[in-house]
Amino acid sequence: MLTPRAHRSRGFTVIELVVTITIFSILVALGVPAMRTWISNVKVRAVADALQNGVRLAQAEALRRSRQVVFSLTNSTSPQTSLTAATNGTYWSINYVPLTSDDGTTNAQTFIQSGVLSSTSANVTVTGPAEICFNSTGRLVANASTGVTGGTCTTPTAGLSAGEAPAWSYLVNVTGADHKLYVVVALGGQVHLCDPSQTLSSTNTYGC
């Protein structure tokens, strides 16, 4: 009795493999720029959130302790022992402003807390004041003797846009991102994020 011939499995031909690889390469080439932009945008939001949280903590400490507090940007990796303010710092630090005793001596600054902004995120820039101070009511206040090397606290005279209340603003940007973010600190102490690519309106409070 004759047995049927076994069916031979058919694989891909060289031409089919080349076409498949070519199509896959085209799709990857189209998707990589969009993925890089998305990653950069995520970095912008992460750094802006970290910065906003640090500013809010500084204000909360000023209110909680009923004492003036200075928030600093810095490149010092150990701000609790060595702190110099920097306008484009990769870390932030919160300290009490030194008090003057009745005998005229000035107490040393008191470190409260610090945090990371962009040391782990490449190509991040944070543009804004090196130092801002909150008084015991949570408002921005000027102070030329903050106890932190490299900066002084001043109060803003203008807002982010014409007609807005006076406020300091930190611009967070990452190379390759198509969205920047501002961390805005108003003279009265209000802190919020806004996107300059969007228009502020009653229905879009995220715009600048």
N, C-alpha and C positions, 0 to 999 in steps of 0.2 A: 504494500500500500504506500502510495506516494504521500509524503508530508509536505504541507505548504511551506513556501520559503519564508524564513523569518524576515519581518519588516526591519529594515535598517533605519535607525533614528537619524534624522537630518539636522545638522547643526547650522550655525550662521556661516555665511560665506564671508570672504575677506571684504567684499564690497559693502555688504550689509553692516559689518562691524565699523568700517570707515565712516559710513553715512551716520550711524548711530553716535559714534564718538564726536563727529563734527557738529551734529545737532546739539548734543549735550554741552559741548564747549561753547557754542553760541549762547545757549541759555544761561550758562554760568557767567559768561562775560557780561550779559545784560543784567544779571541779578546782583553781581558783586558791588557795583557802585551804589545801588539802592540800599544794600545791606550795610555798607560802610557809612552812608549818610544816616541810616537809622541808628546805628551804634553810636555815632557822634552825637545825635540828638538825645539819646538816652544818657550819655555822659553829661551833657549840658543840664538835663533835669536833675540828675543825681547830685551834681556839685551845687546847683542852685538850691536844692532842698536842704543839703547839708549846711550851706551858708545861712539860709533863712532860719533853720533850727538853732544855729549858734547865736544869731542875733536875738531871737526870741528868748533864748535861755538867759542871755545877758540882761535883757530887760526884766525878766522874771526875778532874777537875783537882786537887781536894784530895788524892786518893789518888795521882795520878801525880807530883805535885810534893812530896808529903809536907808540905803547908803548908795553913794555914787559908784557906778561900775563902768569900766572901760572895756570895749570890745575891740580887739586888734587882729588884723591880718598879719601873718608872719611866715617867715621861712625857717624859723627855729624849730628843730625837731623835738626839743625838750623845753617848751616855753615856761614850765614851772621852775626852771633853774636859770635859763638864759633866754631873754625875750627881747627881740628887736622888731618893731613894727615895719611892715612893708606893704606897698600899695598893691602888689600882685602876689600876695602870699599864698602858699600852698597849704597852710594851716590857719586855724583861728585860735585865739586865746581870750579868756575872760579873767579880769582881775579887778579887785577893789581898788579904787583910787586912794592913795595914801592920805591919812588924816594927820593933822597937826595937833600935837598935844598942847596942854595949857602952858607948858614950859617952853614952847616954841620949837620943839623937836618934831621931826616928821617921821611917822611910822613907815616901815617898809611896805611895799605893795603886797597884797594878799592874793595868791593864785587861787582861782576857783575851778576852772575846767578848761580843757582844750579839745580840739577835734581836727580831723583831716578834711581838706577840701579836694585837692587835686594831685597829691603826690603819687597816687596809683593810677591816675588818668592822664595819658600823654596828651600834649598839645592843648591843655586847658588854660585859659586866661581869665582872671578875675580882676576887673578894673573898677576901682572905687577908692574911697578914703581909707587910709591906713588905720585910722582909729575913729571910733565914735563913742560918745559917752552918754549914759542914761542917768538921770537923777533919781531921787527916791520916789518920784511920782511916775516914772517910766517915760519921761520926755527926754528928747535930745538936749544936751547942754554943752556949752563950750568950757574947755579946761586946758590950760597950757601946761599944767603940771600933773600929768596922769601917772607918772612913775614908770612909764614904759619908754624905752629908748627909741628914737626914730620917728616920733609923731606927736601931734597934739590934737585935741578935739576942738572942732569948730561947729557952728550951727549952719545949716543950709539957708540960702537966701532965695532959691528958686526951685521950682518943681521939675519933674522929668520932662514935662511939656508945658508950653505957654498956658498960663491961666491956672495951673495946678498949684496946690499948697506947697510950701517949701519942703523939700525932702532930699535925703541922700540916696544915691542909687548905686548898686553894684551890678556891672554888666558881666554876665557869664557867657563865655563863648568857647567853642572847641573847633579846631581846624577840621573842615569837612562837614560840619553841621549846617543845615539850612534854616535852623531856628536858634535865635539867641534868647536869653531870658534876663530880666532885670529883677533884682531883689531891692525893693524900694522901702526906705525907712523914713517915714514922715516926721516932721518936727514934733508933732504931738505924740509920737511913739508907735503909730500904726505901721505894721510890717506886712508886706504882701509881695507875691510874685506877679509879673506880668510879661506878656509876649509882645515885643515891638512890631512883629509882623502882623498883629491883629489890632483892630480898632476898638478902643474902649467904648462901650455903649451900655444902655440899661439891660440889654439882653446878653452882653458878652463882657463880663467883669474881668476876664482874663487878659483882655487887650490892654495896651499902654496908651 
